[in-house]
Amino acid sequence: MKMKFKINKPYEYKRLKDFSKKHHLKSSKKRLSIIECFINQNKHVSAEELYNKMKKAYPGIGYSTVYRTLKLLVECGLASACNFEQGITKFESAYEKEHHDHMICTKCGAIIEFTNKEIERMQRNVARKYKFLFHNHKLEIYGLCLKCANKGME
């Protein structure tokens, strides 16, 4: 079952084409299928998870091809890599995404994205207090999701 390449986000496609052209990168059907599969995930995914999904469509695909494609997406700004506590890098689409933070379940690995204006305001105030000019930050909260917390109560 071969995947048909289709990205319904013209901005992403143009950005990727421009990046590929600038860096003289070849465009293959496998690479395009990896990109399509990744973009359509709409969740955080590890290279291994994406590889396992891709090898169903392309049994001969290599893990390194999937990983290099994800790194390419990060380099051109269409994905971001999140290194969570478990030591596994998860990738997420960065297209049209506003800044957000993460809560990570230490039992099942669920990742919950959230934004909180009060937390953002407090971080700016702390930076101002210490005369620190920050350009970015990440907040990761580790604990148990409701499902796992409820399992422990049973």
DSSP file (Angstrom, degrees, kcal/mol; ACC not computed):
  #  RESIDUE AA STRUCTURE BP1 BP2  ACC     N-H-->O    O-->H-N    N-H-->O    O-->H-N    TCO  KAPPA ALPHA  PHI   PSI    X-CA   Y-CA   Z-CA
    1    1 A M              0   0    0      0, 0.0     2,-0.3     0, 0.0     0, 0.0   0.000 360.0 360.0 360.0 102.0    0.0    0.0    0.0
    2    2 A K        -     0   0    0      1,-0.0     2,-0.3    56,-0.0    56,-0.1  -0.621 360.0-124.7 -83.2 141.8    1.9    3.1   -1.2
    3    3 A M        -     0   0    0     -2,-0.3     2,-0.6     1,-0.0    30,-0.1  -0.625  16.6-131.0 -85.2 145.4    0.9    6.4    0.3
    4    4 A K        -     0   0    0     -2,-0.3     2,-0.3    29,-0.1    -1,-0.0  -0.862  25.7-119.6 -97.7 125.8   -0.1    9.2   -2.0
    5    5 A F        +     0   0    0     -2,-0.6     2,-0.3     2,-0.0    28,-0.1  -0.466  48.4 150.9 -69.8 124.1    1.7   12.5   -1.3
    6    6 A K        -     0   0    0     -2,-0.3     2,-0.6    26,-0.2    -2,-0.1  -0.833  20.8-178.8-157.2 115.2   -0.7   15.2   -0.3
    7    7 A I        -     0   0    0     -2,-0.3     6,-0.1     1,-0.1    29,-0.0  -0.972  10.3-164.8-114.1 119.7   -0.1   18.2    1.9
    8    8 A N  S    S+     0   0    0     -2,-0.6    -1,-0.1     1,-0.1     0, 0.0   0.228  72.3  83.6 -86.8  15.6   -3.1   20.4    2.3
    9    9 A K    >>  -     0   0    0      1,-0.1     4,-1.9     2,-0.0     3,-0.7  -0.825  58.4-172.9-121.0  89.7   -1.0   23.2    3.8
   10   10 A P  H 3> S+     0   0    0      0, 0.0     4,-2.7     0, 0.0     5,-0.2   0.811  82.8  58.8 -57.0 -33.5    0.4   25.1    0.8
   11   11 A Y  H 3> S+     0   0    0      2,-0.2     4,-2.5     1,-0.2     5,-0.2   0.927 107.0  47.3 -62.0 -44.1    2.6   27.3    3.1
   12   12 A E  H <> S+     0   0    0     -3,-0.7     4,-2.5     1,-0.2    -1,-0.2   0.927 112.6  49.4 -61.6 -44.9    4.4   24.2    4.5
   13   13 A Y  H  X S+     0   0    0     -4,-1.9     4,-2.6     1,-0.2    -2,-0.2   0.920 112.5  46.8 -62.4 -45.0    4.9   22.8    1.0
   14   14 A K  H  X S+     0   0    0     -4,-2.7     4,-2.8     2,-0.2     5,-0.2   0.919 112.3  50.4 -63.9 -43.7    6.4   26.0   -0.3
   15   15 A R  H  X S+     0   0    0     -4,-2.5     4,-2.3    -5,-0.2    -2,-0.2   0.907 112.3  47.3 -61.4 -42.0    8.6   26.4    2.7
   16   16 A L  H  X S+     0   0    0     -4,-2.5     4,-2.8     2,-0.2    -2,-0.2   0.918 112.3  49.1 -66.5 -43.7    9.9   22.9    2.3
   17   17 A K  H  X S+     0   0    0     -4,-2.6     4,-2.5     2,-0.2    -2,-0.2   0.921 112.3  48.5 -61.7 -44.1   10.5   23.3   -1.5
   18   18 A D  H  X S+     0   0    0     -4,-2.8     4,-2.5     2,-0.2    -2,-0.2   0.917 113.2  47.4 -61.6 -44.0   12.4   26.6   -0.9
   19   19 A F  H  X S+     0   0    0     -4,-2.3     4,-2.0    -5,-0.2    -2,-0.2   0.926 112.7  49.0 -63.3 -45.7   14.5   25.0    1.8
   20   20 A S  H  <>S+     0   0    0     -4,-2.8     5,-2.9     1,-0.2     4,-0.3   0.901 112.8  47.6 -61.6 -41.9   15.2   21.9   -0.4
   21   21 A K  H ><5S+     0   0    0     -4,-2.5     3,-1.1     3,-0.2    -1,-0.2   0.927 111.1  50.5 -65.5 -44.7   16.2   24.1   -3.3
   22   22 A K  H 3<5S+     0   0    0     -4,-2.5    -1,-0.2     1,-0.3    -2,-0.2   0.857 118.3  38.3 -61.9 -36.3   18.4   26.3   -1.2
   23   23 A H  T 3<5S-     0   0    0     -4,-2.0    -1,-0.3    -5,-0.2    -2,-0.2   0.247 110.2-119.2-102.2  12.0   20.3   23.3    0.3
   24   24 A H  T < 5 +     0   0    0     -3,-1.1     2,-0.4    -4,-0.3    -3,-0.2   0.889  53.2 166.2  54.5  46.8   20.3   21.2   -3.0
   25   25 A L      < -     0   0    0     -5,-2.9    -1,-0.2    -6,-0.1     2,-0.1  -0.752  34.6-123.0 -96.2 139.7   18.3   18.4   -1.4
   26   26 A K        -     0   0    0     -2,-0.4     2,-0.6     1,-0.0    -1,-0.0  -0.477  17.0-138.0 -76.4 150.3   16.7   15.7   -3.6
   27   27 A S        +     0   0    0     -2,-0.1     2,-0.3     4,-0.0    -1,-0.0  -0.946  26.8 179.2-111.3 115.8   13.0   15.1   -3.3
   28   28 A S     >  -     0   0    0     -2,-0.6     4,-2.6     1,-0.1     5,-0.2  -0.772  40.3-117.9-113.8 160.7   12.0   11.5   -3.3
   29   29 A K  H  > S+     0   0    0     -2,-0.3     4,-2.3     1,-0.2     5,-0.2   0.886 116.6  52.3 -61.5 -38.2    8.6    9.8   -3.1
   30   30 A K  H  > S+     0   0    0      2,-0.2     4,-2.5     1,-0.2    -1,-0.2   0.945 110.0  47.1 -63.8 -47.2    9.7    8.2    0.2
   31   31 A R  H  > S+     0   0    0      1,-0.2     4,-2.5     2,-0.2    -2,-0.2   0.930 113.2  48.7 -60.2 -45.4   10.8   11.5    1.7
   32   32 A L  H  X S+     0   0    0     -4,-2.6     4,-2.5     1,-0.2    -1,-0.2   0.872 111.1  50.5 -63.4 -36.5    7.5   13.2    0.6
   33   33 A S  H  X S+     0   0    0     -4,-2.3     4,-2.7     2,-0.2    -1,-0.2   0.879 109.2  51.1 -68.8 -37.5    5.5   10.3    2.1
   34   34 A I  H  X S+     0   0    0     -4,-2.5     4,-2.7     2,-0.2    -2,-0.2   0.933 111.8  47.8 -62.4 -45.4    7.3   10.6    5.4
   35   35 A I  H  X S+     0   0    0     -4,-2.5     4,-2.8     2,-0.2     5,-0.2   0.926 112.7  48.2 -62.5 -45.6    6.6   14.3    5.5
   36   36 A E  H  X S+     0   0    0     -4,-2.5     4,-2.2     1,-0.2    -2,-0.2   0.940 112.6  48.3 -60.1 -47.4    3.0   13.8    4.6
   37   37 A C  H  < S+     0   0    0     -4,-2.7     4,-0.4     1,-0.2    -2,-0.2   0.917 113.8  47.5 -60.1 -44.4    2.6   11.1    7.3
   38   38 A F  H >X S+     0   0    0     -4,-2.7     3,-1.5     1,-0.2     4,-0.6   0.944 111.9  48.2 -62.2 -49.6    4.3   13.3    9.9
   39   39 A I  H >< S+     0   0    0     -4,-2.8     3,-0.5     1,-0.3    -1,-0.2   0.857 110.4  52.5 -62.4 -35.2    2.3   16.4    9.1
   40   40 A N  T 3< S+     0   0    0     -4,-2.2    -1,-0.3    -5,-0.2    -2,-0.2   0.516  89.9  80.6 -80.4  -3.4   -1.0   14.4    9.3
   41   41 A Q  T <4 S-     0   0    0     -3,-1.5    -1,-0.2    -4,-0.4    -2,-0.2   0.898  70.9-164.7 -67.5 -40.4   -0.1   12.9   12.7
   42   42 A N    <<  +     0   0    0     -4,-0.6     2,-0.3    -3,-0.5    -3,-0.1   0.837  60.6  73.7  54.2  35.0   -1.3   16.1   14.6
   43   43 A K  S    S-     0   0    0     -5,-0.3     2,-0.3    48,-0.1    50,-0.2  -0.962  96.7 -75.4-159.0 171.0    0.5   14.8   17.7
   44   44 A H        -     0   0    0     -2,-0.3     2,-0.4    67,-0.1    48,-0.2  -0.581  53.9-179.7 -73.0 135.6    4.0   14.4   19.1
   45   45 A V  E     -A   91   0A   0     46,-2.4    46,-3.2    -2,-0.3     2,-0.1  -1.000  22.4-134.4-142.1 139.8    5.7   11.4   17.5
   46   46 A S  E  >  -A   90   0A   0     -2,-0.4     4,-2.3    44,-0.3     5,-0.2  -0.480  31.4-111.5 -84.8 163.3    9.1    9.8   17.9
   47   47 A A  H  > S+     0   0    0     42,-0.5     4,-2.6     1,-0.2     5,-0.1   0.885 120.3  53.1 -60.5 -38.0   11.3    8.8   14.9
   48   48 A E  H  > S+     0   0    0      2,-0.2     4,-2.6     1,-0.2    -1,-0.2   0.906 107.6  49.5 -66.0 -41.6   10.7    5.2   15.8
   49   49 A E  H  > S+     0   0    0      2,-0.2     4,-1.7     1,-0.2    -2,-0.2   0.922 114.4  45.0 -62.7 -43.2    6.9    5.6   15.9
   50   50 A L  H  X S+     0   0    0     -4,-2.3     4,-2.6     2,-0.2    -2,-0.2   0.901 111.6  53.2 -67.7 -40.1    6.9    7.3   12.5
   51   51 A Y  H  X S+     0   0    0     -4,-2.6     4,-2.6     1,-0.2    -2,-0.2   0.926 107.7  50.8 -58.6 -46.7    9.3    4.7   11.1
   52   52 A N  H  < S+     0   0    0     -4,-2.6     4,-0.5     1,-0.2    -1,-0.2   0.866 112.5  46.8 -61.8 -36.4    7.0    1.8   12.3
   53   53 A K  H >X S+     0   0    0     -4,-1.7     3,-0.7    -5,-0.2     4,-0.6   0.903 114.1  48.1 -69.7 -41.3    4.0    3.5   10.6
   54   54 A M  H >X S+     0   0    0     -4,-2.6     4,-2.9     1,-0.2     3,-0.8   0.843 100.2  63.7 -69.9 -35.2    6.0    4.1    7.4
   55   55 A K  H 3< S+     0   0    0     -4,-2.6    -1,-0.2     1,-0.3    -2,-0.2   0.694  93.6  63.8 -70.1 -13.9    7.4    0.6    7.0
   56   56 A K  H <4 S+     0   0    0     -3,-0.7    -1,-0.3    -4,-0.5    -2,-0.2   0.888 114.5  32.1 -68.6 -38.7    3.9   -0.7    6.6
   57   57 A A  H << S+     0   0    0     -3,-0.8    -2,-0.2    -4,-0.6    -1,-0.1   0.825 135.5  28.3 -84.4 -34.9    3.7    1.4    3.4
   58   58 A Y    ><  -     0   0    0     -4,-2.9     3,-2.4     1,-0.1    -1,-0.3  -0.757  67.3-176.3-128.8  82.8    7.4    1.1    2.4
   59   59 A P  T 3  S+     0   0    0      0, 0.0    -1,-0.1     0, 0.0    -4,-0.1   0.762  84.4  52.0 -53.8 -27.8    8.7   -2.2    3.9
   60   60 A G  T 3  S+     0   0    0      2,-0.1    -5,-0.1     0, 0.0     2,-0.1   0.409  80.7 122.9 -90.5   3.1   12.3   -1.4    2.7
   61   61 A I    <   -     0   0    0     -3,-2.4     2,-0.3    -7,-0.1    -6,-0.0  -0.362  57.1-131.3 -68.6 143.6   12.4    2.1    4.2
   62   62 A G     >  -     0   0    0      1,-0.1     4,-1.5    -2,-0.1     3,-0.4  -0.692  10.3-128.7 -97.6 149.3   15.3    2.7    6.6
   63   63 A Y  H  > S+     0   0    0     -2,-0.3     4,-2.7     1,-0.2     5,-0.2   0.885 110.6  57.8 -57.8 -39.8   15.1    4.2   10.1
   64   64 A S  H  > S+     0   0    0      1,-0.2     4,-2.8     2,-0.2    -1,-0.2   0.841 101.4  55.4 -64.3 -32.6   17.8    6.6    9.1
   65   65 A T  H  > S+     0   0    0     -3,-0.4     4,-1.8     2,-0.2    -1,-0.2   0.921 110.9  44.6 -64.1 -43.9   15.7    7.9    6.2
   66   66 A V  H  X S+     0   0    0     -4,-1.5     4,-2.2     2,-0.2    -2,-0.2   0.939 115.4  47.6 -64.9 -47.3   12.8    8.7    8.6
   67   67 A Y  H  X S+     0   0    0     -4,-2.7     4,-2.4     1,-0.2    -2,-0.2   0.922 111.7  49.2 -62.9 -45.0   15.1   10.3   11.2
   68   68 A R  H  X S+     0   0    0     -4,-2.8     4,-2.2     1,-0.2    -1,-0.2   0.878 110.1  52.3 -62.7 -37.1   17.0   12.4    8.6
   69   69 A T  H  X S+     0   0    0     -4,-1.8     4,-2.1    -5,-0.2    -1,-0.2   0.905 109.0  49.3 -66.2 -41.1   13.7   13.6    7.2
   70   70 A L  H  X S+     0   0    0     -4,-2.2     4,-1.9     2,-0.2    -2,-0.2   0.912 110.8  50.3 -63.5 -41.6   12.5   14.7   10.6
   71   71 A K  H  X S+     0   0    0     -4,-2.4     4,-2.6     1,-0.2    -2,-0.2   0.890 108.3  53.6 -62.5 -38.8   15.8   16.5   11.2
   72   72 A L  H  X S+     0   0    0     -4,-2.2     4,-2.1     1,-0.2    -1,-0.2   0.915 106.9  51.2 -60.3 -44.3   15.3   18.2    7.9
   73   73 A L  H  <>S+     0   0    0     -4,-2.1     5,-2.4     1,-0.2     6,-1.3   0.872 110.8  48.8 -62.5 -37.2   11.8   19.4    8.9
   74   74 A V  H ><5S+     0   0    0     -4,-1.9     3,-1.3     4,-0.2    -2,-0.2   0.930 109.6  52.5 -66.3 -45.1   13.3   20.8   12.1
   75   75 A E  H 3<5S+     0   0    0     -4,-2.6    -2,-0.2     1,-0.3    -1,-0.2   0.846 111.5  45.4 -61.0 -35.4   16.1   22.6   10.2
   76   76 A C  T 3<5S-     0   0    0     -4,-2.1    -1,-0.3    -5,-0.2    -2,-0.2   0.397 117.8-111.2 -93.2   5.8   13.6   24.3    7.9
   77   77 A G  T < 5S+     0   0    0     -3,-1.3    -3,-0.2    -4,-0.2    -2,-0.1   0.601  88.3 112.0  84.0  11.9   11.3   25.3   10.8
   78   78 A L  S   <S+     0   0    0     -5,-2.4    16,-2.2    -6,-0.2    17,-0.7   0.522  81.8  26.7 -94.6  -6.0    8.3   23.0    9.9
   79   79 A A  E     -B   93   0A   0     -6,-1.3     2,-0.4    14,-0.3    14,-0.2  -0.969  66.4-146.5-145.9 160.5    8.8   20.8   13.0
   80   80 A S  E     -B   92   0A   0     12,-2.5    12,-2.2    -2,-0.3     2,-0.5  -0.975  14.7-134.7-128.9 149.8   10.3   21.1   16.5
   81   81 A A  E     -B   91   0A   0     -2,-0.4     2,-0.5    10,-0.2    10,-0.2  -0.880  15.8-163.1-104.5 130.1   12.1   18.4   18.5
   82   82 A C  E     -B   90   0A   0      8,-3.5     8,-2.8    -2,-0.5     2,-0.9  -0.961   5.7-158.0-115.5 122.4   11.1   18.0   22.2
   83   83 A N  E     -B   89   0A   0     -2,-0.5     6,-0.2     6,-0.2     2,-0.1  -0.832  21.4-170.4-101.3  98.6   13.5   16.1   24.4
   84   84 A F    >   -     0   0    0      4,-1.3     3,-2.3    -2,-0.9     4,-0.2  -0.345  38.4 -91.8 -88.6 170.6   11.3   14.9   27.3
   85   85 A E  T 3  S+     0   0    0      1,-0.3    -1,-0.1     2,-0.1    21,-0.0   0.752 117.8  67.6 -53.0 -33.8   12.4   13.3   30.6
   86   86 A Q  T 3  S-     0   0    0      2,-0.2    -1,-0.3     1,-0.1     3,-0.1   0.559 112.1-114.8 -69.4  -5.4   12.2    9.7   29.3
   87   87 A G  S <  S+     0   0    0     -3,-2.3     2,-0.5     1,-0.3    -2,-0.1   0.565  77.3 124.4  84.2   8.9   15.1   10.5   27.0
   88   88 A I        -     0   0    0     -4,-0.2    -4,-1.3   -42,-0.0     2,-0.5  -0.891  58.0-135.2-105.2 129.2   13.1   10.0   23.8
   89   89 A T  E     - B   0  83A   0     -2,-0.5   -42,-0.5    -6,-0.2     2,-0.4  -0.704  21.7-166.3 -82.4 127.9   12.9   12.9   21.3
   90   90 A K  E     -AB  46  82A   0     -8,-2.8    -8,-3.5    -2,-0.5     2,-0.4  -0.914   6.3-148.1-113.5 143.4    9.4   13.6   20.1
   91   91 A F  E     -AB  45  81A   0    -46,-3.2   -46,-2.4    -2,-0.4     2,-0.3  -0.852  14.2-176.5-111.3 145.3    8.7   15.7   17.0
   92   92 A E  E     - B   0  80A   0    -12,-2.2   -12,-2.5    -2,-0.4   -48,-0.1  -0.992  35.2 -98.4-139.5 149.4    5.7   17.9   16.4
   93   93 A S  E     - B   0  79A   0     -2,-0.3   -14,-0.3   -50,-0.2   -15,-0.1  -0.406  26.4-166.3 -63.4 137.3    4.6   20.0   13.5
   94   94 A A    >   +     0   0    0    -16,-2.2     3,-1.3    -2,-0.1     2,-0.3   0.386  45.6 124.7-105.0   1.1    5.6   23.7   14.1
   95   95 A Y  T 3  S-     0   0    0    -17,-0.7     3,-0.1     1,-0.3   -17,-0.1  -0.464  90.2 -16.3 -70.1 126.8    3.4   25.0   11.3
   96   96 A E  T 3  S+     0   0    0     -2,-0.3     2,-0.5     1,-0.2    -1,-0.3   0.755  99.9 141.4  51.7  30.8    0.9   27.7   12.5
   97   97 A K    <   -     0   0    0     -3,-1.3    -1,-0.2     3,-0.0     2,-0.1  -0.883  42.6-145.3-104.5 130.3    1.5   26.7   16.1
   98   98 A E        -     0   0    0     -2,-0.5    -3,-0.0     1,-0.2     0, 0.0  -0.439  43.5 -72.8 -81.8 165.3    1.6   29.3   18.8
   99   99 A H        +     0   0    0     -2,-0.1     2,-0.3    39,-0.0    -1,-0.2  -0.305  64.1 165.8 -57.7 139.2    3.9   28.8   21.7
  100  100 A H        -     0   0    0     -3,-0.1    15,-0.2    15,-0.1     2,-0.2  -0.966  26.6-134.5-149.9 164.7    2.7   26.2   24.1
  101  101 A D  E     -C  114   0B   0     13,-3.1    13,-2.1    -2,-0.3     2,-0.4  -0.611  21.7-123.8-115.3 177.7    4.0   24.2   27.1
  102  102 A H  E     -Cd 113 140B   0     37,-2.4    39,-2.4    11,-0.2     2,-0.4  -0.954  12.1-161.9-132.5 143.9    3.7   20.5   27.9
  103  103 A M  E     -Cd 112 141B   0      9,-2.4     9,-3.0    -2,-0.4     2,-0.5  -0.995  23.1-162.3-115.3 129.4    2.4   18.2   30.7
  104  104 A I  E     -Cd 111 142B   0     37,-3.0    39,-2.0    -2,-0.4     2,-0.5  -0.954  15.2-134.5-121.3 126.3    3.9   14.7   30.3
  105  105 A C  E  >  - d   0 143B   0      5,-2.7     4,-1.3    -2,-0.5    39,-0.2  -0.658   9.2-155.7 -78.2 124.9    2.5   11.6   32.1
  106  106 A T  T  4 S+     0   0    0     37,-3.1    -1,-0.1    -2,-0.5    38,-0.1   0.553  89.4  47.0 -79.4  -6.9    5.4    9.6   33.6
  107  107 A K  T  4 S+     0   0    0     36,-0.4    -1,-0.1     3,-0.1    37,-0.1   0.881 129.1  13.1 -98.2 -53.8    3.3    6.4   33.4
  108  108 A C  T  4 S-     0   0    0      2,-0.1    -2,-0.1    37,-0.0    36,-0.1   0.572  94.5-121.7-103.2 -10.3    1.8    6.2   30.0
  109  109 A G     <  +     0   0    0     -4,-1.3    -3,-0.1     1,-0.2   -23,-0.0   0.520  50.8 162.8  84.2   4.9    3.8    9.0   28.2
  110  110 A A        -     0   0    0     -6,-0.1    -5,-2.7     1,-0.1     2,-0.5  -0.282  26.7-148.5 -58.0 142.8    0.7   11.0   27.2
  111  111 A I  E     -C  104   0B   0     -7,-0.2     2,-0.5   -67,-0.1    -7,-0.2  -0.973  10.6-167.7-119.9 123.4    1.6   14.6   26.3
  112  112 A I  E     -C  103   0B   0     -9,-3.0    -9,-2.4    -2,-0.5     2,-0.3  -0.950   9.8-150.6-112.7 122.6   -0.9   17.4   26.9
  113  113 A E  E     +C  102   0B   0     -2,-0.5     2,-0.3   -11,-0.2   -11,-0.2  -0.696  24.8 165.4 -89.2 142.7   -0.2   20.8   25.3
  114  114 A F  E     -C  101   0B   0    -13,-2.1   -13,-3.1    -2,-0.3     2,-0.4  -0.992  26.5-150.5-152.1 158.9   -1.4   23.9   27.1
  115  115 A T        -     0   0    0     -2,-0.3     2,-0.3   -15,-0.2   -15,-0.1  -0.968  11.8-176.4-126.4 148.1   -1.1   27.6   27.1
  116  116 A N     >  -     0   0    0     -2,-0.4     4,-2.1     1,-0.1     3,-0.2  -0.879  16.7-160.2-148.6 111.2   -1.5   29.8   30.2
  117  117 A K  H  > S+     0   0    0     -2,-0.3     4,-2.5     1,-0.2     5,-0.2   0.828  94.1  56.7 -61.5 -33.5   -1.3   33.6   30.0
  118  118 A E  H  > S+     0   0    0      2,-0.2     4,-2.5     1,-0.2    -1,-0.2   0.909 107.2  47.8 -66.3 -42.3   -0.6   33.9   33.7
  119  119 A I  H  > S+     0   0    0     -3,-0.2     4,-2.2     2,-0.2    -2,-0.2   0.922 112.4  50.1 -63.3 -43.5    2.5   31.7   33.5
  120  120 A E  H  X S+     0   0    0     -4,-2.1     4,-2.0     1,-0.2    -2,-0.2   0.918 111.4  48.5 -60.7 -44.0    3.7   33.6   30.4
  121  121 A R  H  X S+     0   0    0     -4,-2.5     4,-2.3     1,-0.2    -2,-0.2   0.918 110.4  51.2 -62.7 -44.1    3.2   36.9   32.3
  122  122 A M  H  X S+     0   0    0     -4,-2.5     4,-2.4     1,-0.2    -1,-0.2   0.890 108.4  52.0 -62.3 -39.7    5.1   35.6   35.4
  123  123 A Q  H  X S+     0   0    0     -4,-2.2     4,-2.4     2,-0.2    -1,-0.2   0.910 109.5  49.0 -64.5 -41.8    8.1   34.5   33.3
  124  124 A R  H  X S+     0   0    0     -4,-2.0     4,-2.6     1,-0.2    -1,-0.2   0.912 111.5  50.2 -62.9 -41.0    8.3   37.9   31.7
  125  125 A N  H  X S+     0   0    0     -4,-2.3     4,-2.6     2,-0.2    -2,-0.2   0.902 110.3  48.9 -64.3 -41.4    8.2   39.5   35.2
  126  126 A V  H  X S+     0   0    0     -4,-2.4     4,-1.9     2,-0.2    -1,-0.2   0.924 112.4  48.5 -63.9 -44.3   11.0   37.2   36.5
  127  127 A A  H  <>S+     0   0    0     -4,-2.4     5,-3.2     1,-0.2    -2,-0.2   0.920 112.4  48.7 -61.7 -43.8   13.1   38.0   33.4
  128  128 A R  H ><5S+     0   0    0     -4,-2.6     3,-1.5     3,-0.2    -2,-0.2   0.921 108.3  54.3 -62.1 -44.4   12.6   41.7   33.9
  129  129 A K  H 3<5S+     0   0    0     -4,-2.6    -1,-0.2     1,-0.3    -2,-0.2   0.877 114.9  39.6 -57.4 -40.5   13.4   41.5   37.6
  130  130 A Y  T 3<5S-     0   0    0     -4,-1.9    -1,-0.3    -5,-0.1    -2,-0.2   0.257 112.6-118.1 -95.7  11.8   16.7   39.8   36.9
  131  131 A K  T < 5 +     0   0    0     -3,-1.5     2,-0.5     1,-0.2    -3,-0.2   0.922  62.7 152.0  51.7  49.6   17.4   42.1   33.9
  132  132 A F      < -     0   0    0     -5,-3.2     2,-0.9    -6,-0.1    -1,-0.2  -0.950  39.4-150.9-116.5 124.5   17.4   39.0   31.6
  133  133 A L        -     0   0    0     -2,-0.5     2,-0.3    -3,-0.1    -5,-0.0  -0.819  22.6-173.5 -96.7 104.0   16.5   39.3   28.0
  134  134 A F        -     0   0    0     -2,-0.9     3,-0.1     1,-0.1    -2,-0.0  -0.714  21.8-173.9-100.8 151.9   15.0   35.9   27.0
  135  135 A H  S    S+     0   0    0      1,-0.3     2,-0.3    -2,-0.3    -1,-0.1   0.540  70.5   2.5-114.7 -14.6   14.0   34.9   23.5
  136  136 A N        -     0   0    0      2,-0.0    -1,-0.3     0, 0.0     2,-0.3  -0.985  56.9-179.6-164.0 161.5   12.4   31.5   24.2
  137  137 A H        -     0   0    0     -2,-0.3     2,-0.4    -3,-0.1   -14,-0.0  -0.979  12.5-149.1-158.8 165.4   11.5   29.1   27.0
  138  138 A K        -     0   0    0     -2,-0.3     2,-0.5   -39,-0.1   -37,-0.1  -0.996   5.2-161.1-141.4 142.5    9.9   25.8   27.5
  139  139 A L        -     0   0    0     -2,-0.4   -37,-2.4   -39,-0.2     2,-0.5  -0.987   9.2-178.6-123.9 125.5    7.9   24.5   30.4
  140  140 A E  E     -d  102   0B   0     -2,-0.5     2,-0.5   -39,-0.2   -37,-0.2  -0.992   7.3-165.1-125.8 126.3    7.5   20.8   31.0
  141  141 A I  E     -d  103   0B   0    -39,-2.4   -37,-3.0    -2,-0.5     2,-0.4  -0.954   9.0-158.1-112.8 124.5    5.4   19.5   33.9
  142  142 A Y  E     +d  104   0B   0     -2,-0.5     2,-0.3   -39,-0.2   -37,-0.2  -0.837  39.8  92.3-106.2 139.6    5.8   15.8   34.8
  143  143 A G  E    S-d  105   0B   0    -39,-2.0   -37,-3.1    -2,-0.4     2,-0.4  -0.917  72.6 -44.4 175.3-149.9    3.2   13.8   36.7
  144  144 A L        -     0   0    0     -2,-0.3   -39,-0.1   -39,-0.2     2,-0.0  -0.916  43.7-131.1-114.6 135.1    0.2   11.5   36.1
  145  145 A C     >  -     0   0    0     -2,-0.4     4,-2.8     1,-0.1     5,-0.2  -0.303  38.3 -99.7 -70.3 167.0   -2.6   12.1   33.6
  146  146 A L  H  > S+     0   0    0      1,-0.2     4,-2.6     2,-0.2     5,-0.2   0.892 122.5  53.3 -57.8 -42.6   -6.1   11.7   35.0
  147  147 A K  H  > S+     0   0    0      1,-0.2     4,-1.6     2,-0.2    -1,-0.2   0.933 114.0  40.9 -60.4 -47.2   -6.4    8.2   33.5
  148  148 A C  H  > S+     0   0    0      2,-0.2     4,-1.5     1,-0.2    -2,-0.2   0.871 113.8  53.4 -70.9 -36.7   -3.2    7.0   35.1
  149  149 A A  H  X S+     0   0    0     -4,-2.8     4,-0.8     1,-0.2    -2,-0.2   0.905 109.4  49.2 -63.7 -40.7   -3.9    8.8   38.4
  150  150 A N  H  X S+     0   0    0     -4,-2.6     4,-0.7    -5,-0.2     3,-0.4   0.845 105.6  57.3 -68.1 -33.7   -7.4    7.1   38.6
  151  151 A K  H >< S+     0   0    0     -4,-1.6     3,-0.7     1,-0.2    -1,-0.2   0.872 104.7  52.6 -63.1 -36.4   -5.8    3.7   37.9
  152  152 A G  H 3< S+     0   0    0     -4,-1.5    -1,-0.2     1,-0.2    -2,-0.2   0.731 104.7  56.0 -70.9 -22.2   -3.6    4.1   41.0
  153  153 A M  H 3<        0   0    0     -4,-0.8    -1,-0.2    -3,-0.4    -2,-0.2   0.659 360.0 360.0 -83.5 -16.5   -6.7    4.9   43.1
  154  154 A E    <<        0   0    0     -4,-0.7    -1,-0.2    -3,-0.7    -2,-0.1   0.483 360.0 360.0 -74.6 360.0   -8.4    1.7   42.2
